[in-house]
Amino acid sequence: MRLISFIMLILLMAGCASTKNTSVKNKQLNGTWLPIKQEIGGKAFPAAVYQNQKLVIKDSTYTVVAESVDKGIVKFNGNKMDIYGKEGVNVGKHFTAIYKLENDELTICYNLAGNAYPEAFETTGKMTFFLSVFKKERK
């Protein structure tokens, strides 16, 4: 359960942008995101694991609700993210990630070791890589 909370925290993101172009894109990430697929190290999680989770992004802050609540800061640079845990089980941790927004789906591939950015949206054979695909919650 703690691993899932840790992973969901990672799913966090929000944006503080370094360029106008990135800033506009990051505003599109604001809102509540619901996971529709998750995997780590090439192994998919069953939907029951993440069905009650959510990621909330507001500018450069994120909140992940899973078994616990994690909060922090996300910094964007192009399609890369640096995620900093400020509250919850990931306080003091730094994660690196890449992301893409296509067809109303937000895909994030995290390196939980935080020592390098993933080069692709692939986790097979990489035990510290976590992938999550989200759909935006519609009100």
C-alpha positions in Angstrom: 0.0 0.0 0.0 2.9 2.3 0.8 4.4 1.6 -2.6 1.1 2.6 -4.3 1.0 5.8 -2.3 4.6 6.5 -3.2 3.8 5.9 -6.9 0.7 8.0 -6.8 2.6 10.9 -5.2 4.9 10.6 -8.1 2.0 11.0 -10.4 1.8 14.4 -9.0 2.7 17.2 -11.2 1.9 20.7 -11.8 3.7 23.3 -13.6 6.1 26.1 -13.2 7.3 26.9 -16.6 10.5 28.3 -18.0 9.0 29.5 -21.3 5.7 31.0 -22.4 5.1 28.0 -24.7 5.5 25.6 -21.8 3.4 27.8 -19.5 0.4 27.6 -21.8 0.8 23.8 -22.1 1.1 23.4 -18.3 -2.2 25.3 -17.8 -3.8 22.5 -19.7 -2.6 20.2 -17.0 -4.5 22.0 -14.3 -7.4 20.0 -12.9 -8.2 16.6 -11.5 -6.8 13.5 -13.3 -8.0 10.0 -12.8 -5.7 7.0 -13.6 -6.8 4.6 -16.3 -3.6 2.6 -16.5 -0.6 2.0 -14.3 2.5 -0.1 -14.5 5.9 -0.5 -12.9 8.8 -2.4 -14.2 6.7 -3.6 -17.2 4.0 -5.1 -14.9 0.5 -3.6 -15.1 -1.5 -3.0 -12.0 -5.1 -4.2 -11.8 -7.7 -1.4 -12.0 -8.8 -2.1 -8.4 -5.4 -0.8 -7.2 -5.9 2.7 -8.6 -9.7 3.1 -9.1 -10.0 5.4 -6.1 -6.9 7.5 -6.7 -6.6 10.9 -8.3 -4.0 13.5 -9.1 -4.8 17.2 -8.8 -2.6 19.7 -10.5 -2.8 23.4 -9.9 0.0 25.4 -11.6 3.2 24.3 -9.9 1.6 22.2 -7.1 0.2 18.7 -7.1 -1.8 16.6 -4.7 -2.1 12.8 -5.0 -4.9 11.1 -3.2 -4.4 7.4 -2.8 -4.1 5.4 0.5 -2.8 8.7 1.9 -2.4 12.3 0.6 0.8 13.5 -0.9 1.6 17.1 -1.9 4.4 18.9 -3.5 5.9 21.0 -6.3 6.4 20.2 -9.9 8.8 22.0 -12.2 8.5 21.6 -16.0 11.1 21.9 -18.7 9.8 20.9 -22.1 8.4 17.4 -21.7 10.4 16.8 -18.5 9.2 17.1 -14.9 11.0 17.4 -11.6 8.8 16.4 -8.8 9.5 17.4 -5.2 7.6 15.9 -2.3 6.7 18.4 0.4 4.0 16.6 2.5 3.1 12.9 2.9 5.1 9.7 2.4 7.4 11.2 -0.2 8.4 14.3 1.8 12.0 15.3 0.9 12.1 13.1 -2.2 12.9 14.2 -5.8 11.5 12.2 -8.8 12.2 12.8 -12.5 9.7 12.1 -15.2 8.6 12.7 -18.8 5.1 13.5 -19.8 2.8 13.9 -22.8 -0.7 15.1 -23.3 -2.4 13.5 -26.3 -6.1 12.9 -27.1 -7.2 14.1 -23.6 -4.9 11.6 -22.0 -2.0 12.6 -19.8 0.8 10.0 -19.7 3.6 10.3 -17.2 6.7 8.0 -16.9 8.5 8.4 -13.7 12.0 7.4 -12.6 11.5 6.7 -8.9 15.2 6.7 -8.4 15.3 10.3 -9.6 18.8 10.0 -11.0 17.9 10.5 -14.7 14.8 11.2 -16.9 13.2 8.3 -18.7 13.9 8.3 -22.4 10.6 6.7 -23.4 7.2 5.8 -22.0 8.3 2.3 -21.3 8.9 0.5 -18.0 9.8 -3.0 -19.1 13.1 -4.1 -17.4 13.3 -0.9 -15.4 12.2 -1.6 -11.9 12.3 2.0 -10.8 10.2 3.2 -13.7 6.5 3.8 -13.1 4.0 4.7 -15.8 0.6 6.2 -15.3 -2.0 7.2 -17.9 -4.8 9.6 -16.8 -8.0 11.0 -18.1 -9.2 14.4 -16.9 -12.2 14.4 -14.6 -15.1 16.2 -16.2 -17.5 18.0 -14.0 
